[in-house]
Structures are given as C-alpha cells and as structure tokens.
Amino acid sequence: MTTRALLLGTALSLACAAAATAADLPRREAGQIVYDNVPETPAVLRAAIAPYYNARTAVFEDWLADGSMLIATRFGEVNQIHRVAAPGAARTQLTFFDEPVNSAKAQPGAQRFVYPRDVGGAEYYQAYLRGLNGEEVQLTAPKTRNAAFTFSKDGRQVAWSQVTPGDPNYDILLADTANPEGRRVVHEGTGAMSVEAFSPDGKSLLVSRSVSATHTDLFVLDLTGGTLKQIGAIGRKVAYQGGAFTADGAGVVTLSDDGSDFTRPVVIDIATGKARDLDPGAKWSAEAFDLSPDGKTLAYMVNEEGYSKVLLKDVATGKLLAAPKLPLGVLTGLGFSPDGHRLGLSLSTSTSSGDAWSYSLDDQQLVRWTQSELGGLDPARLVEPTLFRFPTFDKRSIPAFIYKPAAKAGEKLPVIIQIHGGPEGQEQPNFNPRRQSWVNEIGAAVIIPNVRGSTGYGKTYLDLDNGPKREDSVKDIGALLDWVATQPDLDASRVAIVGQSYGGYMSLAVAAHYNDRIAGAIDLYGISNWTTFLQNTEGYRRDLRRVEYGDERDPKMKAVFDKISPVFMSDRMKKPMMIYQGANDPRVPQSESEQMVAKLRAQGTDVWYVLAKDEGHGVSKKQNVEAVRTTEIMFLKKVLGVK
C-alpha cells in the first residue's frame, strides 16, 4: 500500500469516527423518507401541522371549448387536473396518478387537453392528449424532456420543444392532433428553444431562445420552408417573455425590457422589426399576458412590489380598458375564454389558499368559480405580512416582507429568515402554509427578503449578483441581520436561516459568514460546490446556469468558485444544520447535499439529514411535505429555544 493510500485511509477513518460522533441517532426510514440523525417527530406535532397542508388551492389552467374551466387542484396526495363546468360547480377529476399533474393546455374546438407528467420529480416530462372520457394517447417520445405545448388556432396541430438527456439544445416538434404518433422535428434547435405561438394561418411558429434571465431571442419559424427569421432586437441583449401573433399575422405581441429596466407589452412588426410600446414609462414589470382570440384585447399582469395587478388594453390604440379589481395577492393563472368575452384567472393571498375566477369583459363582473378549503385552519390565525425595506452595504434598499405573531408586551420574538431560490426568483405574499405554521406553531417572526438578483425589481437589480458578484447577495442577508438587531421586538440572538435550491446555497453561505449571529440553518437541496454543481446539473440547463453563475471551465472563475463554495468554508459552520434532498433532483444533484453533510459531520457539526427517495427538486407529495415540514419545525424549535 502506498503512503498516499495509507494517508487517505487514515483520513477516512477519522472522518467516519467524527461522523459517528455527530450522527448519534440511528438511520431510519418511514415511507419514502430516509432520516439520518433525526429524532422521531412527536404525534402531537404531526397533528398540529397537518391542517396547514390539508388546505387546498385551485389554479386556473385553461378554458375548454364548451366554456368550462380546467384547474389544477389536489384531493389526494398530489395535484391533478379537474374540470369545473360552471361557477360553483363540482371539481370533476380528470387525471388520476401517483405523480403530480400541475398544468394543462386545452385543444381548441375539442373537449380535449394536453398535460405533462414526470416520474419521481426527475423533470423528464412526457405529454399526453386526453379527452374528458379518460381516453388518452402519448404525444411525446420516451426518454425525452418536453415542454411549451402550443396548439394551432384550429386545434389540428400541436407544437412543442424537446431535449434529450445531456443535450443543451432543444428541438422544435410538430404533430397532427388526430395522429400524434406522426410527430416530427421541424427545427433542430440551438440552445434553450421554446414554442410561443402559432401564426393565425398555422403556417409559422413564434419560437424563443433563452440565453439568460435577461436575454431572450425571438424567431419566426416558417413551417413550409423551414427558415428561421430572428425578429425584434438583433445583436442586443433584450429579455422577451412569451409571445402571440397579431390577428393579421404581421406582428407579434410580447413582453420586452428593450430600452427600459422593466418588461412591458410591445407589438413588434415582423417585417421591419420596429416595436410599438403598449405601456411606455412602466414603473413595474409585466410578468404574464394573454391575447384575446380576435387579437384586439391584451390582458397582462403587473408585479408591483410582489403583489399582482391585472390590466386590460386595446392592442390597436394602447387604451386602458376596465379591468378586474383584485384583493392584494399573487396571480397564478390568466387566460381568455374561446369566445373572448371572459378572462379566466386564479389568485392566492396570504390568508386564502387560492381560487379560480372569471371576469366578464361585457359587464365587468368578477365571478368566483371555486371555493377552496383551508383544511381546518382558523382564518383568524392567518397573518398578513408587512412590506418593508432595509439598507444594505452599498446603500441600496432591499425589499422584504415580515410576518409577525401577536407578542406580549416586552417580549422579543425569535426570527426565521427564508431565502428564495432561483436566484431569479421572488418571495411574494401568496398563501404559504409553511410560513403560517412557523408564525403560529413556533411563535416566530418570519422574514422573506428579496435580495439582489431577485426578479420583480428590474433588470439592473436582477444582474447585481452575477458571476464574481455572487457573495454580494450574502452581504444583503448580513445587512438584514443588522436590521433585526435594531428592532425592539425581535431577538437577534435567536435567528435561523432557511433556504431552498439557490436559497440553500445562501443558507450555507450565511452559516459560514455569519456563524456567530445565527442559531442554526436549514439547507434544502442547496449548492455546496459551484464547480461540481455545474458539472453535474442536467445538460439541458448547464449553459443557462453558466451564464448566471459563471463558467467553471474558466480558471479565473474556477478560482472564485473555490473561494465562495460553502463546502470549502465548512470549518466556519459551527451551528446545527438540517439538510434536505430529493434523490431524483436533476437541477441540484443529491451529491451536493451529501458532500456537505459528510464535510460538516467530519468536523463534528450537528447535522440532521433528510432524503426523499421519490422526490426531485422540491417536495411535491403531501405525505412527504408533511414529514419534511414537521421535521423543519422540530429543528427550528430546538435551535431557537422554543418549547
């Protein structure tokens, strides 16, 4: 045996001994969850948490040809597609699977829809065309990932994007809805290409190619000749979002940030490339839209400090039309009915779980279609968050929401800071049973910040954490800890950090940089080593992530990654840690969590490790959700000193 092998063997033995000390509770399994050094959850706690996850929601997906709605909702373990025939009618379940079905697109002129489904959270979605009587046919090829399903106006064709494992390039496919098995590739793509819309005559497709969160190219694909023509900004970095052809097929309606810090609706002339701004001087970003079937009316959602607002405009004149007045909340669905007289939408608020509605353009009546249950929760106990801003190291103002329980006079509340993923994400005041349970069952103040790099605040803010500037967002959390210390009702000595995905990286980084200012941290499927993450994330997303985070193949960037990766800062992480991972995660592989667990335990840090064998990037199955969230509360109570 060589000297190097002896040294490696000795190091491994020492690491195992340290791990045995840190992980002194037996490894156990319950259902699909593996618990490693995690105590049993008390039955009384499981019973207290269950109602939060019994609450149901209804998300508008699309209108069927007969004027009924397709919604996504859950009656059992996972979301499935349901039909609602009329306002207040029963939710009739149409899909019945162990895996979630979260979206559906209706086929025009038919009582039929397409829906995607994966297995175990692996995100290799297969799509199926299904009728209301249960008859269905598989649309896509096995062992491929498929997305962006779009029907022609007459419903006779369907187009979508497809990628194979390890390939960063999406192809564009087309099929006749009467003969899905005859699918064919109509364009061999380069990069993350996606179908946006059919032209009115069905002879062209609007397709997009995503380069980064702030750069998307638009093209018109001629289905007869196969030519691909770029439209809009050519040779410039512009973010386009979505797209639809105008009624005459001569233009395209899309969201654009060209010449502005914010995305807003524009009409692009295909022949000249010139854009007509439908919301000049926009102060907040538009984030979703739909065009009426006749092409005359545009409905779009504007994100104002995290809250959704729906606007309606005449496409020809840009004139504002009467729009629905919605409660403060977050829009989760939007779409015109086939006749164009109604707008379907769904909305979630902090204190209501979310329902589907319709808005009549004829008489401006807003009608509720579903009445979702709160699962036994007392509505009076649900907390509405308050929006605030705090100063950070470079004099910027960082937006955040805070949820607070009622506190006794002179009492200081423990604090939980939850950091979103993305990083191009945004924490919003939607219905969130997790946050509400932290407020009510732990008695904690919950802060959800939108640090630099978050969406919703313009492209300048979005780009502030790119590449070498990655740790500037971590400094924003340091500034938030400073703010907490100035608040008379918050206990700066009892702060826990929670984050998932990119937020999991943030949680780990905060645990390293601000170890003495936190009581503990929860990392859910977070990035622990930037280099291994980029090497092992699925091929279809690797190039997009390199644009955002940096390219590990560049020696200079690799040096930055070696400096900022949490796995190389583990010696600073002394406070207890909980780590959760889905075994089938294609985005942040299981290896990212397990190398962090091993490193922390080797140095004697207390780590609870939870692995879900049938989950991917997140937790989707109700039984698993309750198990993981209950474990989180048990951990948070322990580190925050709450009985």
N, C-alpha and C positions, 0 to 999 in steps of 0.2 A: 504494500500500500504506500502511495506517495505521501510526502509531507503535506501537500495541499489537501489530499483526501482526508488525512488524519485531522487537519485543522477544520475542514468542513464538517466532519463527523462530530468533533467536539462542540463546534458552534451549534449544530443541530440538536445535540443532546441538551446543551444549556438552554436553548430556546424552548425545547419541549418541557424541560423542568420548570421554566418560568411560566409557560402556558398552563401547565398543570396547577401551578400555584394560583394563577389569575382565574382560571376557569375551574372552580372547585365544585360546581354543581353538575350533575350528570347530564349528558346529552340525551334528549328525549324527542319523540315525535308524537304529534297529535294531528290526525288528518293528513293534510299536505304540508304542514308546518313543522320544521325542524328547529328546536330550541337548544341553544348551546350556552350553558352558564346562565340560564334564565329561570328564575323561580316560577313556581306554579301561580297562575292568576287566581285570586280568591273568587269563589262563586258569587259573592255579594257584589264584587266589582264588575264581573261579567254581566250580571243582571242590571246594574245601573247604567252600563254603557250601551246595552242592546237597543234601547229605544232610539238613540241617536241614528243608528244605522237601519232601523226599521222605517224611518222616514223615506218616502218615495218622491220621485220627481217625474215630470213629463216634459220631454224635449221635442219640439216640432221638427219633423224631418222633411215632409213634403205633402203636397196635395195629390190625391188620386183623381182620375178623370171624372169621377162622379161627384166631386166636391167634398169627399170625406178626407180626413187627415190621417197621415202616418206619423206616429210618435214613437220615441224610444222611452221605455219605462221598465221597471223591474217589479215582478210579482214574486219571483223566487230568489235564486242565488245571484243572477246576473241580468243585465238589461237585455230586452228583446224588443222586436218591432211589433207594435199594436196598431189597430185601426180604430179610429173614433168616427162614427157615422155622422154625428151632429153634435152641436154644443150640449154638454151634459150627458151624452150617451155613454154606454159602457165601453171600456177599453177591451177590444177583442184581440187576443194574442194571435199573431201570425207566424212567428218563428219560435221554435222550441229546441234550445240547445244548451249544453253544459257550458259552452263558451259564450261570452258576451257578443251581442249584435247591437252596435251603437249607432249605426247610420243606415239610411235607405234613400234611394232616389226613384221616384215614380216614372214609369214609362208613359209618355204622352199618348192619349187616346186609348188606353187599356187599363184594366184593373190588375196591374202587374207592377212589380218593382224589382230593383237590383239592390243587393246588400252584400257587404264584405264580411268575412269571418276568418279568424286565425285560430291557431291551436296553442294553448298554454301561454299566451302573451308573446309569442315569437315574432308577430307582426308580418308574417308572410301570408298576406291576405288573399284568400280565394273569394271569387264573387259568384253569386247565384241569381238567376232570374226566377222570380216566384210569383205565382198567382194567388188570389185570395182563397182558393180551394186547397192550397197546400202543394199543388203541382209545381215542381221547380226543375231547373236544368243548370248545370255548372257552366259558367261563361268563360272562365279563365283556365289556363294551363297549369297542371300540377307543378309544384316546386318553383313557383314564381311569386313575386310580390306585386300586387296590383292595386291601383288607386285611381282617383279622379274620374269616375264613371259619368259619362255625359251622353244624353240621348239627342238625336236629331228632332227637329220640331214636329215631324210626323210620327215619331216613335219607331220608325222602321230600322234605324241604325243606332248602335251604341259604340262609343269610343272610350278608350282609357289608356293609361300608361302602365308599363310592365317592366320589371327588372328581375334579373336572376341573381342568385347568391354570389357575392364577391364582386359584382359588376357595378360601377358607379353610373352607368349610362342606361337611362330609361328609354324603351322603345314606345312608339305610339301604335296601338292596335285598333282594329275596326271589325265589327261583326254585324250581321243582319240579326235583328231580334227574333225573326222567325226561324233562323238557322244559326244559333250561337256557336255550334261546333265548327262553322266555317270561318272562324276568326282569322285575321291575317294582319301581319305587320305592314303598316302603311308608311312608317318612317322609322329608320334606325337612328335613335337619338344619341345626343352627346350631352352628358350631364343629367341633372335632375329635371327632366321634362315632364310636363303635366298638361292634360287636356282641359281647356277652359270652356269652350262652346263650339257648337255647330253654326255655320252660317245659315241664314233663312232658307236657302235653296238646298242645303245639305251637301254642297259640293266642296266646302272648305272647312277647316278646323282652325280655331284660335288656340294656340298652344303657348305655354310659358316655359322658361328655363330658369330655375332658381340658382343663383350663384352664391348669394349670401342673404342675410336678413335685410340688407339694404340695397340689394342689386338683383333684379329680375328682368330678363329679356322677354319680349313678346314677338310671336311669329304668326303668320297665316300660312297654313299648310294646304296646298291645292291637292285634293284627293284624286283628281283626274290625272294630272301630270306629275304629281309627287314633288313639286317645287316648294321650297320653304322660303318665305319672304319675311325678313325682320321688319317690324313696324315700330313707330314711336322713337324713343331715344336710341340712337345707334352710336356706339363708341363712347357712351357716357354711362356712369353708374346711377341708375334710377331704380327705385323699388316700385314695381307694379304688383297689384294684388287683384286676382280674379279677372273676369272679362266676359263680355257679351257683345254680339254683333248688334248694330242698329237695325231697325226694321228693313231698311233698304240694302243692307249688307255692305254699304260703302264705308262704314265707320265701326269703331269699337268703343264701348264704354268700359272703363276700368278705373281702379284707384291708383293714384300716382303721387309720388313726392317730388317730381321733377320741378325744380325751381322753388321748392318750399321745404321746410323742415317737417311738414306733416303731409300724410297721404289724404287726398280728397278726390272726388269723382271728376273724371275728364272724359271727353269724347275725342278719339284720335281718328283723323281722316286717313284711311288706308293708303290712298293714292299719294297724298302729299306729306304725310307724317305729322302734320300740324295738329296740335291739341287745343281743344276748347275747354276752359276751366269752368266746371259747374259750381264750384264753391271757392271762388278766389278769396284769399286772405284768411283761410281756415286757421283757427287757433287750436284745434284739437284734431286728432287723426280719425279718419273714417276707417272702419275695420271689416265691414261686410256689406254686401249690397245685393239687390236683385232688380232685374229689369222686367217690367210688365210684358206679357206676351205680345202686345201690339207695339212694344218699343217706345211708348210715349211717356211712361212714368218710371222714375227711378226711386226706389226705397233704399236707404242706406243707414247704417248705424254709426254713430259718432261716439267715441270713448272720451268722456270728459272727467278727468281725474279718477278713472276707474269705473264710473257709472255710465250706463248706456243710454243713448238718446236716439230715437228713430226720426229721420227726416224724409219727406217726400218732395220730389222736384219734377217739374216738367222738363223733359230732356231737350226739347227744341229751344225753350226760352231760358231755362235755368230758374224759372219762377218757383218759389216755395209754395207747396200745397198744404192743405190741412193734414196733420199727422197725429197719430195716437199719443195721448198724454199718459205716460207710464210712471209707475212708482219708482223710487230710487232702487236700482238693481242692475243686473247684468243680463243682457240679451244672449240667449243660447240657440236661437233659430230664427230664420227670416225667409219668406218666400211668397210670391204671388200665386193666387189660385189660377187654374187653367183659363177661366174667363176674364181674369184681370180685375175683377171687381172687389176682391178681398185680399188682404195681406195676412198671411199666417205668421205667427211669431210665438216664441216662448221666452219666459223671463224668470230669473231666480233672484230673490232678495235675501238679505241677511236673516230674515225671520220667517220666510216662507220658502218651501223647498223647490218650487218651480212648477209652472203650469203653461199649457198651450192656450193661445188666444187667437181671435181673428179680428181684423179691423176692416170695416166696410168703407171703401172709397166713395160710395154713393151717399151714405147718410152719416158717416163719421162715427159709427157706433163700434165700441170695443166690446167684444163678446168673449166670455170665458168658456173654453171647451172642456177643460179638465179641472178637477178639484183634488189635488194631491194631499195625502195624509202626512201628518207629522210623526207618525209611528208611536204615538203615546206621549210625545213631549208636550210639556206645558208651554204654550206660546209666550206666556208672560215671562218665562225664564230666559227666553232667547234675547241675545244682546245685539243691539245695533252698534256698529263700530263708528269711531270718530276719525275723520281725516285730519292729519297734522303734517307738518314738515319740520325737519331738524337740520341744522347746519353741519357741514362736513369739512374735511381738511382743506379743500381748495375753494372754500367759500360758497360752494353750491348748496342748494336746498334740496333735500332728499324727501320725497313723499312717502307717507306710511299711514296705515290705519291701526287704531288701537281699540281692542275690546276690553271692557273692564267689568268685573262683578261689583255688586254693591259691597262697599267696605265700611267697616266700623270706624268711628272717629279715631284718628291717630294710628290706625292700622296700616302697615306697609304690605303691599301685595307682592308676591313672587311674580316673576316675569318670564314668559316664553316668547322668544323671537323666532318666527318661522320665515324661512327664506325660500323663495320660489326657484323653480328650475328654469331651464331654457338654454342659455341665460336670457334669451329673447322672450321672456315671459312677463307676466304681470300679476301681482296679487290684487284681487278685486273683491268687493263686498257682496259676494254671492252667498247662497246658502252653503254652509260648511259645517257639518256635524262635528268634525274633529275639533275645530276652534271652539265651538259652543260647549263641547264636553270639557275642554281644558278650563274654560271660564267657570262652568258650573260644578264640575266634579273635583277640580284641583283648587279652584278659587284663585286662579292666576289672571293677571293682565296679559293679554296676547297681542303682540305687535307684529304686523306683517309689512315689512318695508319693501319699497321698490327701488333698490339700489341702482346705481348707474349700470347701463346695459339692458335695463328693462324696456319693454315696449310700452307704447301709450303716451310717450312724452317727447316724441320727435326723433329724427334720425341722428341728430347730434348727440343726444343723451344715449341713444342706443349704441353708438360707436365708442363710448368713453372707456369701455373695459376691454377692447380688442387687443389680441396679441400680448405684447410685453406689458400692457397696462392692466393685466388681469387682477393684480392684487389691489388696485385702487378701489374695487368694489368691496374688498375685505376691509379696507380702511373706513368705508362708509358704515360698516357694522361697528367698528371701533368708535366712530362718532355717535352712533346710536347708543352705545353703552355709556358714553359721556352724558348724553341727554337723559338717559334713565337715572343716572346718579344725581341729576338736578331736580328730579320730581319728588315732591314731598310724600306722595302716596305709593311710590314704587320702591322696592327693596333691591338695591344694586348688588347686594351680597348674595341674592338668590335669583340668578338669571340662568336659564337654559336655552340652548340654541338647537333648532330643528331645521333640517333641510333635506330636500329630495332631488336626486339627479345632480344638475349643476349646483342646486342648493345644498346637496350633500357634500360636494366639494367645499362650498362656502362654510358649511358647518365644521368640517375638518380643519379648514384653514383658520377659522376663528378660534377653534380649540387650541391651535398651535400658537397663534399670535397673541391671544388674549386669555391664556390659560388661567391666570390669577384673577380674572374678572368674571368667570363663569362657574357654575356649579356642576355642569355636565352638558353633554351634547348627544343628539341623535342624528346619525347619518343614514339616510335611506338611498341605496343604490347610487352612491356618490363616486366621483372620480378621485382616485387616490394617487395616481401616477399619470401625468398627462401623456407621456410617451407611450406607455403600454395601452392606455385608453385609445389613443388614435390608431395604434397598430392593430387593436383587436375589435374595435367597434365595427359593425356591419359595413361591407364595402359600399353599399348604396348611399351611405351618409357620410363616409370618411372625408371626401373632398370638401363638402359643405362645412364640416366641423373644423377642418384645417384653415378655412378662410376666417372663421370666427376666432379660433383659439391660437392659431399659429401652426406651422408645419414642423413636425418633429424631425424631418429629414434635413432641415437646415441646422447646421451645427450651432449657430448663434441662438436660434430658438430652442434647440435642444438644451442648451446651457441654461436658458431661462426656465424651462420646464424642470430641470434638475434642481433648480433653486426654489421653485414655488410649489412643487408637488408635495402634498401632505405626507406621503409615505416617507419622505426624506426629512420631515420635521417632527416625526413621531415622538422624539425624545422630549419635546416641549409639552406634549399632551399628557397631563397627569390626572385629569379629572375623569370620572366614569363616563363610559361611552356605550351607546346602544347602536348597533348596525343592523340594518335590514337589507335583504337582497332577494330578488326574484331569479330563480335558476335559469329561466329562459330569456333573460333580458338581452335583446340584440343591440341595444344602444350603449349601456354601461355594463359590460360583461361581469359575471359573477367573480371573476378573478380580481377585479378592482376592490371589491369588499373583502375578499378572503385574504389578500396580501396585507390589507390594513389591519384586519383582525390579528393576523399572525405577528405583525410587527409590534402592535400595541401589547399583546399578551407576552411577547418575548421580553419586554421591558417591565412587565408587572402591572400594567394598567388594567383596571377592571373593565371588561367588555362583555356586554350581552350581545349575542349574535343570533339573529332570526332569519331563517331561509325558507322561502315558499317554493316548493318543488313544481307547482303548476301555475306560476305567475311569471310575467315578463317585467317590463319597465313600469312598475307600479303595483297596486293591489286592486283587483277588479272583482273577485268573487266575494260575496257577502260574508261567508263563513271566515274566509281569510282576513277580510277587512276588520271584522270584529276582533279576531285573535291578535292581529298586529296592533290595532289601535288600543286595545286593552293593555297590552304589554307596554306600549308607549306611556300610558298614564301611570302604570305601576312604576316604571323607571323614573318618570318626571316627579312623581310624589316622593320617591326616595331621594333624589338629588336636591330637590327643593325643600326638603324637610317638612313635607305636608303629610299629616296622618290621614 
